[in-house]
C-alpha cells in the first residue's frame, strides 16, 4: 500500500507589483490583513500600511474594566511603527461608560498617553474622538478638558474631518484656551463636529478658512460662522438655546448658509419663523418638531401640521423640507391622502418647495407636471 502524498500550498507570488497587492488586500477585514502580515516581509509591508491607514477603536469602560486597554495598546503600536506615520489617514477613538458612580475613574493619564501617539500623526485626514465619561472625573490639579489632554500639541495640516466630544453634564470641566489654539493648527478642516462645547469660541479671523460643515451648539455656531464659508449647519441642544442674540450672527457667513439640520432638538414653529427671518437663503431644512406646541392647529392626525403653512411662507428659496425626525403618536405610519394634501398647501405657501419628507419617512417630489408623487 503506497504512502499518502501531501501537497503544500503554493508559495505567495512575490513578483506582483506593490500596486497589485494593494488592490488585492484593500477591502479585506482587519483580522485577515493581520494574518497576511505574517506571510512574508513583503506582504507585511503592504498589508500593514493598509491595516493602519484607518484605525477605529471602540471601548466600553466600567468598574471591572476602567482602563481603555485597546486604545493604549494601539497607541503603543503606532509609536513602535514610526515608518507607518505617513500611511495613517483616519483615527477614530470612542469610549463609552457604564459606571454606577457619578464620578468615574481618573482617565487623564490614558488621555495624555494617547495624545503622545496622536502628535506623531501629522498626515491625518480624519479624526473622530468621543471620550465618553472621561471628562466627568474630578481632577483638582491642572484641570483640562479630557479632549484637550489628548489633542494638546497636535498639528494636523491635512486634516479635513474633525469630530470631538465627551459626555456632558453641568459642572464638568469646560474647555480652555487649548481648543481654540488647536483649531488654528488645522487649516484644511472642512467638516467640524463639537458635541459638548456650549459657549462661544474666540478664534482669529483666519482660523478654519475652509470650514463648510459645522455641528455644534447655537452659541458656538454664532461665534464660528461669521466670515467662514459654512453652507451646512447642524445645531444641538434645546430650541430655546437659539435666541435673538446668537441667531443673527449665524447669518454672517462668507457664503450663504444653504442647509440647516435641527433634528437633534425639539423645535417649535416659532423658531422656524425666526430662522426664516435671519436665514432666508436656506434651501434645505431638517426639523424634529415639538408637536405638543402645534396641537392647537388641529385635533388629531398629521393635519395638525397644516399650521406650518404660514411659517413656510417666509422662506423664499426653500427646496427641501424634511420632517422625518418628527414622531406623531409614536408611529411612523403614512397617510398618503393627508400628505399629498399638505404638499399642495405648503407649495402654495412656499412655491420653491420641490421635496418634502414627512414624519412617516415618505418622500414626496414635485413632478414636472406640477403634481406631487
C-alpha positions as CSV (number, residue, x, y, z in Angstrom):
1,X,0.0,0.0,0.0
2,X,1.5,3.3,-1.1
3,X,2.0,6.2,1.3
4,X,-0.3,9.2,1.0
5,X,1.1,12.1,-0.9
6,X,0.9,15.6,0.8
7,X,0.9,18.7,-1.3
8,X,2.0,22.1,0.0
9,X,0.0,25.2,-0.8
10,X,1.7,27.3,-3.5
11,X,4.1,30.0,-2.2
12,X,2.8,33.6,-2.5
13,X,3.7,35.2,-5.8
14,X,6.2,37.8,-4.7
15,X,6.7,39.0,-8.3
16,X,3.5,41.0,-8.3
17,X,4.0,44.8,-8.1
18,X,3.0,46.5,-4.9
19,X,0.1,48.3,-6.6
20,X,-1.5,44.9,-7.4
21,X,-1.0,43.7,-3.9
22,X,-2.7,46.9,-2.6
23,X,-5.6,46.3,-4.9
24,X,-5.9,42.7,-3.7
25,X,-5.6,43.5,0.0
26,X,-7.7,46.6,0.1
27,X,-11.1,45.9,1.4
28,X,-10.1,42.8,3.5
29,X,-11.1,42.7,7.1
30,X,-8.5,43.8,9.8
31,X,-8.3,40.2,11.0
32,X,-7.4,38.9,7.5
33,X,-4.9,41.7,7.0
34,X,-3.3,40.8,10.3
35,X,-2.9,37.2,9.1
36,X,-1.4,38.4,5.8
37,X,1.3,40.4,7.7
38,X,2.7,37.1,8.9
39,X,3.1,35.6,5.4
40,X,6.3,37.3,4.4
41,X,8.2,40.6,4.9
42,X,6.9,42.0,1.6
43,X,3.3,41.1,2.4
44,X,3.8,42.5,5.9
45,X,5.0,45.8,4.4
46,X,2.0,46.2,2.1
47,X,-0.8,44.8,4.4
48,X,0.5,46.7,7.4
49,X,0.1,50.1,5.7
50,X,-3.5,49.2,4.7
51,X,-4.2,47.9,8.2
52,X,-3.1,51.1,9.9
53,X,-4.4,53.5,7.3
54,X,-7.8,53.7,9.1
55,X,-7.8,53.0,12.8
56,X,-11.1,52.6,14.6
57,X,-11.3,51.7,18.4
58,X,-14.5,51.4,20.4
59,X,-14.3,50.6,24.1
60,X,-16.8,50.1,26.9
61,X,-15.4,51.2,30.3
62,X,-16.8,50.0,33.6
63,X,-15.8,49.4,37.2
64,X,-14.5,46.0,36.2
65,X,-12.6,47.4,33.2
66,X,-11.9,51.1,33.8
67,X,-8.8,51.4,31.6
68,X,-9.1,51.8,27.8
69,X,-6.7,48.9,27.1
70,X,-7.3,48.6,23.4
71,X,-6.7,52.3,22.9
72,X,-3.4,52.3,24.8
73,X,-2.2,49.2,23.0
74,X,-2.9,50.7,19.6
75,X,-1.1,53.9,20.6
76,X,1.9,51.9,21.6
77,X,1.8,50.0,18.3
78,X,1.8,53.4,16.5
79,X,4.8,54.6,18.4
80,X,6.6,51.4,17.6
81,X,5.9,51.8,13.9
82,X,7.2,55.2,13.0
83,X,7.6,54.1,9.4
84,X,3.8,54.0,9.1
85,X,3.1,57.6,10.2
86,X,2.6,58.8,6.7
87,X,0.1,55.9,5.9
88,X,-2.2,56.6,8.9
89,X,-5.0,58.8,7.5
90,X,-8.0,58.3,9.8
91,X,-8.3,57.7,13.5
92,X,-11.5,57.0,15.5
93,X,-11.4,56.6,19.3
94,X,-14.8,56.2,21.1
95,X,-15.2,55.4,24.7
96,X,-18.5,54.6,26.4
97,X,-19.0,54.2,30.1
98,X,-21.2,52.1,32.4
99,X,-20.2,53.5,35.8
100,X,-22.7,53.3,38.6
101,X,-21.0,56.2,40.4
102,X,-21.3,59.8,39.4
103,X,-17.6,60.3,39.2
104,X,-15.8,57.7,37.0
105,X,-12.1,56.8,37.4
106,X,-9.4,59.4,36.5
107,X,-8.6,58.8,32.8
108,X,-6.3,61.8,32.5
109,X,-3.2,59.6,32.2
110,X,-4.8,57.5,29.4
111,X,-5.8,60.7,27.5
112,X,-2.2,62.0,27.8
113,X,-0.7,58.7,26.7
114,X,-3.0,58.6,23.6
115,X,-2.0,62.2,22.9
116,X,1.6,61.2,22.6
117,X,0.7,58.9,19.7
118,X,-1.6,61.4,18.1
119,X,1.1,64.0,18.0
120,X,3.1,61.8,15.7
121,X,0.3,61.5,13.1
122,X,0.9,64.7,11.2
123,X,-0.6,63.2,7.9
124,X,-4.1,62.6,9.4
125,X,-7.1,63.5,7.3
126,X,-9.9,62.4,9.6
127,X,-10.0,62.5,13.4
128,X,-13.1,61.3,15.5
129,X,-12.7,61.3,19.3
130,X,-15.5,60.7,21.7
131,X,-14.2,60.1,25.3
132,X,-17.5,59.2,27.0
133,X,-17.2,59.6,30.8
134,X,-13.5,60.7,30.7
135,X,-14.4,64.4,31.4
136,X,-16.6,63.7,34.3
137,X,-13.8,62.7,36.6
138,X,-12.8,65.4,39.2
139,X,-9.2,66.4,38.8
140,X,-8.3,69.2,41.2
141,X,-4.8,69.9,39.9
142,X,-4.1,71.1,36.3
143,X,-7.7,71.0,35.2
144,X,-8.1,70.4,31.5
145,X,-10.9,69.0,29.4
146,X,-10.3,65.3,28.6
147,X,-10.3,66.1,24.8
148,X,-7.6,68.8,25.4
149,X,-5.4,66.4,27.2
150,X,-5.4,64.2,24.1
151,X,-5.1,66.9,21.4
152,X,-2.7,69.3,23.2
153,X,0.4,69.9,21.0
154,X,-1.1,68.2,17.9
155,X,-0.7,69.7,14.5
156,X,-2.7,68.3,11.6
157,X,-2.1,70.4,8.4
158,X,-4.0,67.9,6.2
159,X,-7.0,67.2,8.5
160,X,-10.3,67.6,6.7
161,X,-12.8,65.9,9.1
162,X,-12.7,66.5,12.9
163,X,-15.2,65.4,15.5
164,X,-14.5,66.0,19.2
165,X,-16.6,65.5,22.4
166,X,-17.4,63.7,25.6
167,X,-20.3,63.1,27.9
168,X,-21.6,66.4,29.2
169,X,-23.4,67.4,32.4
170,X,-23.4,70.7,34.3
171,X,-20.3,71.2,36.4
172,X,-17.9,69.2,34.3
173,X,-14.5,70.6,33.3
174,X,-15.1,73.2,30.5
175,X,-12.8,73.6,27.5
176,X,-9.8,76.0,28.0
177,X,-7.7,78.0,25.5
178,X,-6.1,74.8,24.2
179,X,-9.1,74.0,22.0
180,X,-9.1,77.3,20.0
181,X,-5.3,77.1,19.8
182,X,-5.8,73.6,18.3
183,X,-8.2,75.0,15.7
184,X,-5.6,77.4,14.4
185,X,-3.4,74.3,13.6
186,X,-5.9,72.5,11.4
187,X,-6.3,74.9,8.5
188,X,-7.7,72.4,6.0
189,X,-10.7,71.2,8.1
190,X,-14.0,71.2,6.2
191,X,-16.2,69.2,8.5
192,X,-16.2,70.0,12.2
193,X,-18.4,68.5,15.0
194,X,-18.3,69.6,18.6
195,X,-20.7,67.6,20.7
196,X,-20.1,69.1,24.2
197,X,-18.9,72.7,23.6
198,X,-21.7,75.1,24.8
199,X,-20.2,78.5,24.7
200,X,-18.5,81.0,22.2
201,X,-15.1,80.2,20.8
202,X,-12.7,83.0,20.4
203,X,-10.7,82.3,17.2
204,X,-8.7,84.6,15.0
205,X,-10.4,85.5,11.7
206,X,-8.0,83.4,9.6
207,X,-8.6,80.2,11.5
208,X,-10.7,77.4,9.9
209,X,-10.7,79.1,6.5
210,X,-12.1,76.1,4.6
211,X,-14.9,75.1,7.0
212,X,-18.0,74.1,5.1
213,X,-20.0,71.9,7.6
214,X,-20.5,72.6,11.3
215,X,-22.3,70.7,14.0
216,X,-22.3,72.3,17.5
217,X,-24.3,74.3,20.0
218,X,-26.0,77.6,18.9
219,X,-23.6,79.8,20.9
220,X,-20.6,78.0,19.4
221,X,-22.1,78.3,16.0
222,X,-22.7,82.0,16.4
223,X,-19.0,82.6,17.2
224,X,-17.6,80.3,14.4
225,X,-19.9,81.1,11.4
226,X,-19.2,84.8,10.8
227,X,-16.7,85.2,8.0
228,X,-16.4,81.5,7.2
229,X,-17.7,79.6,4.2
230,X,-20.1,77.3,6.1
231,X,-23.0,76.2,4.0
232,X,-24.3,73.3,6.1
233,X,-25.1,73.7,9.8
234,X,-26.5,71.2,12.4
235,X,-27.4,72.5,15.8
236,X,-27.6,70.5,19.1
237,X,-29.2,71.3,22.4
238,X,-32.6,72.8,23.0
239,X,-34.5,75.1,20.7
240,X,-34.6,77.8,23.4
241,X,-30.8,77.9,23.1
242,X,-31.3,79.5,19.7
243,X,-32.2,83.1,20.6
244,X,-32.2,86.6,19.2
245,X,-28.6,87.1,20.2
246,X,-26.9,84.2,18.5
247,X,-29.3,83.6,15.6
248,X,-28.5,86.9,13.7
249,X,-24.7,86.1,14.0
250,X,-25.3,82.8,12.1
251,X,-26.3,84.7,9.1
252,X,-22.9,86.4,8.6
253,X,-21.1,83.5,6.8
254,X,-18.9,84.4,3.8
255,X,-21.1,82.1,1.7
256,X,-24.9,81.9,2.1
257,X,-26.0,79.1,4.6
258,X,-27.9,76.6,2.5
259,X,-28.7,73.6,4.8
260,X,-29.9,73.6,8.4
261,X,-30.3,70.4,10.5
262,X,-32.4,70.7,13.6
263,X,-33.1,67.0,14.1
264,X,-31.2,67.0,17.4
265,X,-33.6,69.2,19.2
266,X,-37.4,69.6,19.7
267,X,-38.4,72.5,17.6
268,X,-41.4,74.8,18.0
269,X,-42.9,76.6,14.9
270,X,-41.8,79.9,16.4
271,X,-38.2,79.0,16.0
272,X,-38.7,78.1,12.3
273,X,-40.3,81.5,11.8
274,X,-37.3,83.3,13.4
275,X,-35.0,81.2,11.3
276,X,-36.7,82.3,8.1
277,X,-36.1,86.0,9.0
278,X,-32.4,85.6,9.6
279,X,-31.5,82.8,7.2
280,X,-33.7,83.5,4.1
281,X,-31.4,81.7,1.7
282,X,-31.9,78.3,3.2
283,X,-32.6,75.6,0.6
284,X,-32.7,72.5,2.9
285,X,-34.3,72.4,6.3
286,X,-34.5,69.3,8.5
287,X,-36.6,69.5,11.6
288,X,-37.7,67.5,14.6
289,X,-41.0,69.2,15.5
290,X,-42.1,69.5,19.1
291,X,-45.7,68.6,18.3
292,X,-47.1,69.5,21.7
293,X,-46.7,73.1,20.6
294,X,-48.7,72.6,17.3
295,X,-51.7,70.7,18.6
296,X,-53.9,73.8,18.5
297,X,-53.7,73.7,14.7
298,X,-55.8,70.5,14.5
299,X,-57.5,67.9,16.7
300,X,-55.7,64.8,15.5
301,X,-53.6,63.2,12.8
302,X,-51.0,64.7,10.5
303,X,-53.4,67.5,9.7
304,X,-52.0,69.3,12.7
305,X,-49.0,70.2,10.5
306,X,-51.3,72.3,8.3
307,X,-50.5,75.3,10.6
308,X,-46.9,75.3,9.3
309,X,-48.1,76.9,6.0
310,X,-47.8,80.4,7.4
311,X,-44.3,79.7,8.7
312,X,-43.1,78.2,5.4
313,X,-44.4,81.3,3.5
314,X,-41.5,83.3,5.0
315,X,-38.9,81.1,3.1
316,X,-38.2,82.3,-0.4
317,X,-35.6,79.7,-1.6
318,X,-36.5,76.6,0.4
319,X,-36.3,73.5,-1.8
320,X,-36.4,70.6,0.7
321,X,-38.4,70.4,4.0
322,X,-37.5,67.2,5.9
323,X,-39.7,66.3,8.9
324,X,-38.6,62.6,9.1
325,X,-37.1,63.0,12.6
326,X,-40.6,64.0,13.9
327,X,-42.7,61.4,15.6
328,X,-46.5,61.6,15.7
329,X,-48.2,59.5,18.3
330,X,-45.1,57.3,18.5
331,X,-45.9,55.9,15.0
332,X,-44.4,56.2,11.5
333,X,-47.5,55.3,9.5
334,X,-48.1,57.2,6.3
335,X,-51.5,58.6,5.3
336,X,-50.9,59.4,1.6
337,X,-54.1,61.4,1.2
338,X,-53.2,63.8,4.1
339,X,-49.6,64.0,3.0
340,X,-50.3,65.0,-0.6
341,X,-52.9,67.5,0.6
342,X,-50.2,69.1,2.8
343,X,-47.7,69.1,-0.1
344,X,-50.2,71.1,-2.2
345,X,-50.9,73.5,0.6
346,X,-47.3,74.0,1.6
347,X,-46.1,74.5,-2.0
348,X,-48.7,77.3,-2.4
349,X,-47.3,79.0,0.7
350,X,-43.7,78.3,-0.4
351,X,-43.5,78.0,-4.2
352,X,-39.8,76.9,-4.3
353,X,-40.5,73.7,-2.4
354,X,-39.9,70.6,-4.6
355,X,-39.1,67.9,-2.0
356,X,-41.0,67.1,1.3
357,X,-40.2,64.2,3.7
358,X,-42.9,63.5,6.3
359,X,-42.6,62.0,9.8
360,X,-43.7,58.7,8.2
361,X,-40.5,58.7,6.2
362,X,-42.4,59.1,2.9
363,X,-40.7,61.4,0.5
364,X,-42.7,63.4,-2.0
365,X,-41.2,65.1,-5.1
366,X,-42.8,67.7,-7.2
367,X,-43.1,66.4,-10.8
368,X,-42.7,68.3,-14.0
369,X,-46.5,68.4,-14.4
370,X,-46.9,70.2,-11.1
371,X,-48.2,67.1,-9.2
372,X,-46.7,65.6,-6.1
373,X,-45.5,62.0,-6.4
